[in-house]
Amino acid sequence: MVPHNNNLFGLTLHELSDVAERYGEKRYRGKQLFDWLYAKGAGSFEEMTSLGKALRETLATSASLERVTIADRRRSAADGTTKFLVGLKDGTKVESVLIPPRMSFRGREAAHEEEQRRLTLCISSQAGCALDCKFCATATMGYLRNLTVGEIVGQVMEIQKEAHRPITNIVFMGMGEPMMNYTNVMKAVEILVTGLNIAARRITISTAGWADKIRQMADEGCKAKLAVSLHSAVDATRTKLMPINKKFNVAELMAAIEYYHHRTGKRVTYEIIFFDGVNDTNAEVAQLIALAQRVPCKINIIPFHSIAFTGVHGLGSALRPSPRMNVIEDRLRAKNLTVFVRSNAGEDIDAACGQLALTADAGQRQRRAVHRRASLASVSA
């Protein structure tokens, strides 16, 4: 089916084949459209010379190819990380971050980690976020809307034009909770794999813990990797840091992760920031070790990154980096757990993990607050 606004960019191969039939063409025309849109990056129907002239003219008058634009970019003088401000057709903006090779992790132990040798792009799946994690700058924006498939794929295609080498790794760790935009994210993954030739094993979907969608991801055989933003294995602590824990507590989240591993055979990545006096105590670490030993996993320790530039209040303004991070790292390794420490790539341009947010006028913030209150009500239900 042709979408209601006739935009073909963002449609999968199957959907484009349906479009071809709707225009009275054979289904293989859908494959031609698919290749022109993604593999060849055609910007107009006129460029699609393998299509008949009559079809190209019909498409030009009855369909569109809506693209995202790069509104701005900032490059870190410290490490070469680049943060892109991506403009969407309705005026909404999101951020994406291009991380150079050797900047994903720090330390000699990470030298041979595959991602460390790749050009990684961190992309957004929503404009803003409804989950209100206390350490995340995006939470201060509230929630605006889900991104379309084309807006997700478009981030990759437009930023690739500015990269000096092929983007090899994609991480859904930008703005938003990917599992709350599940259908569009999974269609985008399909296009990234089949249209842009990015291996599924080099695509990571990071969730704050949306347990039922983790199960669905396993049932549908998604080949992308799964990462879980964990931050504590203790319900009371995790709820304080991440309100989503009220909806999916640690027990329910772990049941979903165990189901995922059973169905897929893949290990999961846990992402953790250690905060002083919050989740860095001996009791907290003991609970984390017990949780991490339940299924094969990798633990990514994320350094604390301040979000004070957002004007955050409450717990978010009180969080501080743990002085015990190195001790905890050694303790985890002593239990034969695989541990890596993320770098501070892009911190000087507010592009490090947890720092993505947009400045906004008071009116925009007020509208976002309304969206966030409504969205948080559904998360807590």
TIKOLVEX-15237 format. One record per residue (C-alpha): x, y, z. Coordinates in pm, 1 decimal. Each point is the difference from the previous one (the first is absolute). Last residue first. Example, Ala and Ser with C-alpha at 12.3 -4.5 7.8 and 13.67 -1.06 7.14 Angstrom:
% TIKOLVEX-15237
<atom u="1367.0" v="-106.0" w="714.0"/>
<atom u="-137.0" v="-344.0" w="66.0"/>
This chain:
% TIKOLVEX-15237
<atom u="-11.8" v="188.2" w="3410.1"/>
<atom u="334.0" v="165.1" w="79.0"/>
<atom u="105.3" v="24.9" w="-363.2"/>
<atom u="-343.3" v="130.1" w="-104.8"/>
<atom u="6.6" v="276.8" w="262.6"/>
<atom u="356.3" v="79.8" w="-102.6"/>
<atom u="-122.1" v="68.0" w="-354.0"/>
<atom u="-268.7" v="247.3" w="108.0"/>
<atom u="236.4" v="186.1" w="231.7"/>
<atom u="271.8" v="-0.4" w="-268.7"/>
<atom u="-224.7" v="140.8" w="-272.0"/>
<atom u="-109.4" v="285.7" w="228.4"/>
<atom u="362.7" v="67.5" w="92.5"/>
<atom u="93.2" v="9.2" w="-369.4"/>
<atom u="-256.9" v="273.1" w="-63.7"/>
<atom u="142.2" v="204.3" w="288.4"/>
<atom u="355.9" v="-52.7" w="-121.7"/>
<atom u="-96.1" v="123.1" w="-346.2"/>
<atom u="-159.0" v="313.3" w="144.2"/>
<atom u="298.7" v="69.3" w="221.3"/>
<atom u="244.6" v="-4.6" w="-290.3"/>
<atom u="199.5" v="-311.7" w="-74.6"/>
<atom u="353.2" v="-131.5" w="24.8"/>
<atom u="21.2" v="-353.4" w="-126.6"/>
<atom u="114.8" v="-301.6" w="194.5"/>
<atom u="252.6" v="-281.9" w="-39.7"/>
<atom u="221.1" v="-33.1" w="307.6"/>
<atom u="-69.1" v="-355.6" w="113.7"/>
<atom u="308.1" v="-154.6" w="-160.9"/>
<atom u="231.2" v="274.7" w="-129.5"/>
<atom u="-108.7" v="269.7" w="-247.1"/>
<atom u="5.0" v="306.7" w="224.1"/>
<atom u="271.2" v="160.6" w="-218.5"/>
<atom u="288.2" v="-52.2" w="247.3"/>
<atom u="-137.2" v="-342.5" w="87.4"/>
<atom u="35.8" v="-124.5" w="-357.3"/>
<atom u="169.9" v="-328.5" w="82.9"/>
<atom u="11.4" v="-56.5" w="375.6"/>
<atom u="101.1" v="-361.1" w="-52.7"/>
<atom u="-205.7" v="-301.9" w="91.6"/>
<atom u="150.6" v="-244.6" w="244.3"/>
<atom u="-7.4" v="-366.9" w="-92.3"/>
<atom u="-74.3" v="-298.5" w="220.7"/>
<atom u="-34.5" v="-370.4" w="-72.1"/>
<atom u="-82.5" v="-173.6" w="329.1"/>
<atom u="242.9" v="-253.1" w="144.2"/>
<atom u="-94.2" v="82.4" w="361.3"/>
<atom u="332.6" v="178.4" w="44.0"/>
<atom u="-100.4" v="210.1" w="-298.6"/>
<atom u="-296.7" v="136.9" w="192.3"/>
<atom u="217.8" v="81.3" w="301.5"/>
<atom u="257.4" v="174.9" w="-217.4"/>
<atom u="-265.9" v="224.2" w="-156.2"/>
<atom u="-145.4" v="69.0" w="344.0"/>
<atom u="339.1" v="116.8" w="125.8"/>
<atom u="43.2" v="218.4" w="-309.7"/>
<atom u="-345.4" v="155.8" w="47.2"/>
<atom u="43.5" v="66.1" w="371.0"/>
<atom u="12.2" v="383.2" w="-19.3"/>
<atom u="-359.6" v="-17.3" w="-129.6"/>
<atom u="-99.2" v="286.4" w="-224.8"/>
<atom u="-255.4" v="245.3" w="144.1"/>
<atom u="-378.9" v="17.9" w="-12.2"/>
<atom u="-158.6" v="300.0" w="172.5"/>
<atom u="-128.2" v="185.7" w="-307.6"/>
<atom u="-183.2" v="-305.7" w="-133.2"/>
<atom u="-144.8" v="-66.0" w="344.4"/>
<atom u="-193.5" v="325.3" w="-5.0"/>
<atom u="56.5" v="264.4" w="-266.7"/>
<atom u="136.9" v="-1.7" w="-356.8"/>
<atom u="117.4" v="332.5" w="-147.9"/>
<atom u="96.5" v="-175.5" w="-324.2"/>
<atom u="369.0" v="96.1" w="34.4"/>
<atom u="5.7" v="-195.6" w="327.8"/>
<atom u="-9.2" v="-323.4" w="-200.9"/>
<atom u="335.6" v="-118.9" w="134.7"/>
<atom u="150.8" v="-313.1" w="-146.1"/>
<atom u="80.7" v="-291.3" w="228.9"/>
<atom u="213.8" v="-263.4" w="-169.2"/>
<atom u="-187.5" v="-287.9" w="-163.1"/>
<atom u="91.5" v="-350.6" w="113.0"/>
<atom u="-86.5" v="-242.6" w="-277.9"/>
<atom u="-65.9" v="-346.5" w="138.3"/>
<atom u="-2.6" v="-292.6" w="-241.3"/>
<atom u="-233.8" v="-289.6" w="51.6"/>
<atom u="-54.5" v="-373.1" w="14.3"/>
<atom u="-310.0" v="-62.4" w="214.6"/>
<atom u="-53.5" v="-23.5" w="376.4"/>
<atom u="346.8" v="119.9" w="101.2"/>
<atom u="-85.1" v="364.4" w="-62.2"/>
<atom u="-283.2" v="-8.9" w="254.6"/>
<atom u="217.2" v="-140.1" w="278.7"/>
<atom u="275.5" v="248.0" w="-82.8"/>
<atom u="-245.6" v="290.6" w="8.0"/>
<atom u="-136.1" v="-109.8" w="336.7"/>
<atom u="353.3" v="-11.0" w="142.6"/>
<atom u="71.2" v="342.3" w="-149.0"/>
<atom u="-304.2" v="148.6" w="172.0"/>
<atom u="93.4" v="-154.6" w="335.5"/>
<atom u="359.1" v="125.2" w="-26.3"/>
<atom u="-125.6" v="351.0" w="-72.6"/>
<atom u="28.5" v="162.4" w="-344.0"/>
<atom u="-367.5" v="43.9" w="-86.0"/>
<atom u="-90.2" v="321.9" w="182.5"/>
<atom u="283.7" v="119.6" w="222.2"/>
<atom u="200.1" v="142.3" w="-291.7"/>
<atom u="-156.9" v="-98.8" w="-329.5"/>
<atom u="119.0" v="-290.6" w="-214.5"/>
<atom u="-122.4" v="16.6" w="-358.3"/>
<atom u="-102.3" v="-337.9" w="-142.1"/>
<atom u="-73.6" v="-148.3" w="-341.6"/>
<atom u="-70.6" v="-374.2" w="-13.7"/>
<atom u="73.3" v="-176.6" w="-328.2"/>
<atom u="-189.5" v="-318.1" w="-80.0"/>
<atom u="139.0" v="-331.0" w="-116.3"/>
<atom u="-155.7" v="-174.9" w="-292.1"/>
<atom u="-141.7" v="-355.0" w="-11.5"/>
<atom u="-311.2" v="140.5" w="-168.0"/>
<atom u="-298.6" v="-164.5" w="171.7"/>
<atom u="164.9" v="-83.9" w="333.6"/>
<atom u="184.5" v="333.5" w="8.3"/>
<atom u="-319.8" v="195.1" w="-59.5"/>
<atom u="-190.0" v="-205.2" w="259.1"/>
<atom u="274.7" v="70.6" w="253.1"/>
<atom u="-22.5" v="369.1" w="-87.2"/>
<atom u="-379.9" v="-2.5" w="37.6"/>
<atom u="20.7" v="-171.5" w="339.7"/>
<atom u="269.3" v="250.8" w="96.0"/>
<atom u="-230.2" v="292.2" w="-79.2"/>
<atom u="-284.1" v="-154.0" w="197.3"/>
<atom u="221.2" v="-54.2" w="304.1"/>
<atom u="155.9" v="346.5" w="-29.0"/>
<atom u="-333.9" v="177.0" w="-16.5"/>
<atom u="-185.8" v="77.7" w="-322.1"/>
<atom u="-266.0" v="267.8" w="54.0"/>
<atom u="140.8" v="156.6" w="315.3"/>
<atom u="349.9" v="-56.8" w="-140.4"/>
<atom u="-89.8" v="246.3" w="-277.5"/>
<atom u="54.2" v="270.4" w="263.6"/>
<atom u="379.3" v="-27.1" w="-47.4"/>
<atom u="233.9" v="137.2" w="267.7"/>
<atom u="-230.3" v="-33.8" w="299.4"/>
<atom u="-156.3" v="-314.3" w="-144.3"/>
<atom u="346.5" v="-149.3" w="-48.2"/>
<atom u="94.0" v="67.4" w="361.0"/>
<atom u="-316.1" v="-153.2" w="146.5"/>
<atom u="10.0" v="-295.7" w="-239.1"/>
<atom u="361.3" v="-97.2" w="59.7"/>
<atom u="191.5" v="-123.9" w="-306.7"/>
<atom u="111.0" v="354.4" w="-78.8"/>
<atom u="112.6" v="208.6" w="-298.1"/>
<atom u="-176.6" v="-222.2" w="-257.0"/>
<atom u="-4.0" v="158.6" w="-346.9"/>
<atom u="-47.2" v="-324.9" w="-190.5"/>
<atom u="182.4" v="-77.8" w="-324.0"/>
<atom u="-130.3" v="-239.5" w="-263.8"/>
<atom u="182.8" v="-83.8" w="-322.8"/>
<atom u="-173.2" v="0.8" w="-337.8"/>
<atom u="-103.8" v="-333.5" w="-150.5"/>
<atom u="-369.1" v="37.9" w="79.1"/>
<atom u="-144.9" v="-350.0" w="20.5"/>
<atom u="-361.9" v="107.7" w="33.8"/>
<atom u="-42.0" v="-184.2" w="329.1"/>
<atom u="315.9" v="156.6" w="145.0"/>
<atom u="-101.5" v="356.4" w="-89.0"/>
<atom u="-346.7" v="-76.2" w="136.5"/>
<atom u="151.3" v="-108.3" w="331.5"/>
<atom u="206.4" v="318.2" w="19.0"/>
<atom u="-319.4" v="185.0" w="-91.3"/>
<atom u="-175.3" v="-143.1" w="303.4"/>
<atom u="286.3" v="103.8" w="228.2"/>
<atom u="38.3" v="368.4" w="-83.1"/>
<atom u="324.9" v="33.5" w="196.9"/>
<atom u="167.2" v="332.8" w="-70.2"/>
<atom u="68.0" v="-133.3" w="-348.6"/>
<atom u="306.6" v="3.9" w="-224.9"/>
<atom u="-19.7" v="-144.1" w="-350.5"/>
<atom u="340.8" v="-88.5" w="-141.0"/>
<atom u="85.1" v="-36.1" w="-369.8"/>
<atom u="334.3" v="-153.9" w="-97.7"/>
<atom u="-133.8" v="-357.0" w="23.9"/>
<atom u="-269.6" v="102.2" w="-248.7"/>
<atom u="267.3" v="64.6" w="-262.9"/>
<atom u="-36.2" v="337.5" w="-171.8"/>
<atom u="-77.3" v="-53.2" w="-369.2"/>
<atom u="-186.3" v="329.3" w="-46.5"/>
<atom u="-316.3" v="-152.9" w="-146.0"/>
<atom u="-23.0" v="-346.4" w="153.9"/>
<atom u="154.5" v="70.1" w="341.6"/>
<atom u="-85.5" v="366.4" w="48.1"/>
<atom u="-341.8" v="-61.9" w="-155.9"/>
<atom u="-82.8" v="-282.5" w="241.6"/>
<atom u="129.2" v="205.3" w="293.9"/>
<atom u="-230.6" v="284.8" w="-105.5"/>
<atom u="-294.3" v="-239.8" w="-9.0"/>
<atom u="91.7" v="-111.0" w="352.0"/>
<atom u="22.8" v="358.2" w="123.5"/>
<atom u="-332.6" v="94.5" w="-160.5"/>
<atom u="-182.7" v="-290.0" w="163.2"/>
<atom u="161.4" v="46.3" w="341.5"/>
<atom u="-45.8" v="371.4" w="58.3"/>
<atom u="-37.6" v="-44.7" w="376.4"/>
<atom u="271.8" v="-266.4" w="-24.3"/>
<atom u="243.1" v="258.0" w="-138.4"/>
<atom u="-21.4" v="222.0" w="311.1"/>
<atom u="91.5" v="352.6" w="-105.4"/>
<atom u="299.9" v="207.8" w="-102.9"/>
<atom u="318.9" v="-179.1" w="-92.2"/>
<atom u="95.6" v="-353.5" w="98.1"/>
<atom u="-125.8" v="-191.3" w="-303.3"/>
<atom u="355.4" v="-98.7" w="-92.1"/>
<atom u="115.0" v="-39.1" w="-359.9"/>
<atom u="342.5" v="-137.5" w="-92.2"/>
<atom u="180.6" v="5.6" w="-335.9"/>
<atom u="-28.7" v="357.0" w="-124.4"/>
<atom u="209.1" v="6.2" w="-315.9"/>
<atom u="295.9" v="241.0" w="-7.3"/>
<atom u="48.4" v="377.3" w="-2.8"/>
<atom u="-346.9" v="68.3" w="141.6"/>
<atom u="-204.8" v="291.2" w="-134.4"/>
<atom u="-214.2" v="-196.7" w="-244.3"/>
<atom u="-37.0" v="-274.1" w="262.4"/>
<atom u="-174.2" v="258.9" w="217.5"/>
<atom u="-282.1" v="27.4" w="-253.4"/>
<atom u="-46.8" v="-374.4" w="-43.4"/>
<atom u="15.4" v="-90.6" w="367.1"/>
<atom u="-234.9" v="271.6" w="119.4"/>
<atom u="-232.1" v="-82.0" w="-290.6"/>
<atom u="-50.5" v="-354.7" w="124.1"/>
<atom u="-163.7" v="132.1" w="318.7"/>
<atom u="-193.2" v="276.8" w="-174.3"/>
<atom u="-114.2" v="-241.4" w="-271.5"/>
<atom u="-131.6" v="-246.6" w="256.0"/>
<atom u="-195.6" v="278.4" w="165.7"/>
<atom u="115.4" v="154.9" w="325.2"/>
<atom u="-225.5" v="-28.7" w="302.1"/>
<atom u="-129.8" v="321.2" w="152.4"/>
<atom u="56.9" v="292.2" w="236.0"/>
<atom u="97.3" v="-145.4" w="336.8"/>
<atom u="154.3" v="197.4" w="285.4"/>
<atom u="308.5" v="209.0" w="-68.1"/>
<atom u="151.5" v="-55.4" w="344.9"/>
<atom u="-0.2" v="-375.1" w="-66.4"/>
<atom u="247.6" v="54.8" w="-285.8"/>
<atom u="258.6" v="109.8" w="256.2"/>
<atom u="8.5" v="-341.2" w="164.5"/>
<atom u="106.5" v="-64.9" w="359.9"/>
<atom u="-347.0" v="8.6" w="156.7"/>
<atom u="-164.7" v="-230.1" w="-253.0"/>
<atom u="-323.0" v="180.8" w="-90.4"/>
<atom u="-150.7" v="-271.5" w="-223.8"/>
<atom u="-192.1" v="219.8" w="-242.7"/>
<atom u="278.5" v="81.3" w="-244.8"/>
<atom u="83.1" v="281.5" w="-241.2"/>
<atom u="-45.1" v="-36.4" w="-373.5"/>
<atom u="4.8" v="-375.8" w="-34.4"/>
<atom u="222.8" v="-264.7" w="-162.2"/>
<atom u="332.3" v="181.9" w="18.3"/>
<atom u="332.2" v="-111.4" w="-146.8"/>
<atom u="350.5" v="-76.5" w="130.2"/>
<atom u="231.7" v="-50.4" w="-296.4"/>
<atom u="311.9" v="-212.3" w="43.2"/>
<atom u="307.3" v="-4.4" w="-223.0"/>
<atom u="157.7" v="-330.0" w="93.7"/>
<atom u="324.7" v="-118.1" w="158.5"/>
<atom u="-117.5" v="37.2" w="359.5"/>
<atom u="-327.0" v="-166.8" w="-94.6"/>
<atom u="189.7" v="-325.8" w="-51.1"/>
<atom u="165.6" v="0.3" w="342.8"/>
<atom u="372.1" v="-49.3" w="-62.8"/>
<atom u="129.9" v="299.4" w="193.5"/>
<atom u="-264.3" v="-23.3" w="272.7"/>
<atom u="227.0" v="-147.0" w="270.1"/>
<atom u="251.0" v="276.8" w="-70.7"/>
<atom u="-231.3" v="264.0" w="144.5"/>
<atom u="-283.1" v="214.1" w="-128.4"/>
<atom u="-299.8" v="-98.3" w="-208.1"/>
<atom u="-182.6" v="148.3" w="-298.8"/>
<atom u="281.8" v="234.1" w="-110.2"/>
<atom u="226.4" v="-239.8" w="-190.7"/>
<atom u="-181.7" v="68.6" w="-328.1"/>
<atom u="-191.5" v="328.5" w="-21.1"/>
<atom u="-343.9" v="51.7" w="159.3"/>
<atom u="-272.6" v="166.8" w="-209.1"/>
<atom u="-279.9" v="134.1" w="219.8"/>
<atom u="-364.4" v="61.5" w="-90.9"/>
<atom u="-231.5" v="272.7" w="128.9"/>
<atom u="-368.2" v="69.0" w="-59.5"/>
<atom u="-195.3" v="290.2" w="-148.4"/>
<atom u="-369.6" v="64.2" w="-61.3"/>
<atom u="-79.7" v="249.0" w="-276.3"/>
<atom u="-271.4" v="-212.4" w="-159.9"/>
<atom u="238.0" v="-128.7" w="-268.8"/>
<atom u="267.2" v="-119.9" w="241.6"/>
<atom u="328.5" v="175.6" w="75.9"/>
<atom u="298.7" v="-191.6" w="132.4"/>
<atom u="244.7" v="172.8" w="234.8"/>
<atom u="320.2" v="-197.0" w="-38.0"/>
<atom u="257.8" v="-65.7" w="272.2"/>
<atom u="350.9" v="-82.5" w="-121.4"/>
<atom u="263.1" v="-190.1" w="201.2"/>
<atom u="349.0" v="109.4" w="-102.7"/>
<atom u="165.5" v="-71.0" w="335.4"/>
<atom u="81.7" v="323.3" w="183.4"/>
<atom u="-102.0" v="265.1" w="-252.1"/>
<atom u="-346.3" v="-154.5" w="-4.8"/>
<atom u="-190.1" v="77.1" w="-317.5"/>
<atom u="-333.9" v="179.7" w="-2.5"/>
<atom u="-258.6" v="-35.2" w="-280.0"/>
<atom u="-303.2" v="192.4" w="-114.4"/>
<atom u="-328.3" v="-33.1" w="-187.3"/>
<atom u="83.8" v="-328.0" w="-171.5"/>
<atom u="-314.3" v="-80.5" w="-196.1"/>
<atom u="-252.9" v="-282.1" w="11.9"/>
<atom u="-146.4" v="-125.0" w="-324.1"/>
<atom u="-354.0" v="-28.4" w="-135.9"/>
<atom u="-14.2" v="-180.0" w="-334.6"/>
<atom u="-341.6" v="74.9" w="-148.8"/>
<atom u="-283.8" v="-162.5" w="-191.9"/>
<atom u="-272.2" v="95.5" w="-250.4"/>
<atom u="160.3" v="240.7" w="-248.2"/>
<atom u="356.5" v="-134.2" w="-2.1"/>
<atom u="-128.2" v="-356.2" w="27.4"/>
<atom u="-201.8" v="37.4" w="-317.4"/>
<atom u="292.5" v="152.7" w="-185.8"/>
<atom u="230.5" v="-280.7" w="110.9"/>
<atom u="-258.7" v="-258.1" w="-100.4"/>
<atom u="-35.2" v="150.7" w="-347.7"/>
<atom u="377.4" v="17.5" w="-43.2"/>
<atom u="42.4" v="-367.3" w="83.0"/>
<atom u="204.9" v="-81.6" w="307.2"/>
<atom u="365.5" v="-90.3" w="-49.4"/>
<atom u="75.6" v="372.8" w="-17.1"/>
<atom u="-84.2" v="76.1" w="359.6"/>
<atom u="154.4" v="349.0" w="-6.1"/>
<atom u="-332.5" v="152.9" w="-104.5"/>
<atom u="-159.2" v="-138.5" w="315.0"/>
<atom u="209.5" v="236.0" w="208.4"/>
<atom u="269.5" v="-10.2" w="267.4"/>
<atom u="141.7" v="-338.4" w="-90.3"/>
<atom u="205.5" v="-152.0" w="280.7"/>
<atom u="143.6" v="-285.4" w="-206.2"/>
<atom u="-31.3" v="-279.9" w="255.2"/>
<atom u="-293.0" v="161.2" w="181.8"/>
<atom u="-252.4" v="166.3" w="-229.1"/>
<atom u="116.9" v="-138.2" w="-335.4"/>
<atom u="29.9" v="-352.8" w="135.9"/>
<atom u="-347.2" v="7.1" w="153.6"/>
<atom u="-155.9" v="146.1" w="-315.6"/>
<atom u="154.1" v="-279.0" w="-206.1"/>
<atom u="-120.9" v="-257.2" w="249.6"/>
<atom u="-349.2" v="147.7" w="-21.3"/>
<atom u="17.8" v="-22.9" w="-378.2"/>
<atom u="42.3" v="-374.0" w="54.9"/>
<atom u="-363.7" v="-4.3" w="114.5"/>
<atom u="-129.8" v="56.3" w="-353.4"/>
<atom u="-168.4" v="334.5" w="-65.8"/>
<atom u="-363.5" v="113.8" w="19.3"/>
<atom u="72.6" v="293.0" w="230.6"/>
<atom u="-141.6" v="-197.7" w="291.0"/>
<atom u="228.1" v="-284.4" w="-99.1"/>
<atom u="303.8" v="225.4" w="30.0"/>
<atom u="-116.7" v="118.1" w="341.2"/>
<atom u="-28.8" v="-358.7" w="121.4"/>
<atom u="359.3" v="-58.0" w="-113.0"/>
<atom u="93.7" v="314.9" w="192.0"/>
<atom u="-158.1" v="-143.3" w="314.1"/>
<atom u="186.2" v="-329.6" w="-37.0"/>
<atom u="331.3" v="177.9" w="-54.8"/>
<atom u="-56.1" v="221.9" w="303.6"/>
<atom u="-138.8" v="353.3" w="-13.5"/>
<atom u="199.8" v="282.2" w="156.7"/>
<atom u="0.6" v="227.6" w="-302.2"/>
<atom u="-321.6" v="-61.3" w="-190.7"/>
<atom u="-188.9" v="304.1" w="128.2"/>
<atom u="-353.8" v="-12.4" w="-140.2"/>
<atom u="-140.1" v="199.3" w="296.8"/>
<atom u="-242.6" v="-278.9" w="92.2"/>
<atom u="262.1" v="-269.0" w="-64.1"/>
<atom u="-18.1" v="-188.8" w="-333.1"/>
<atom u="-111.8" v="-354.2" w="74.1"/>
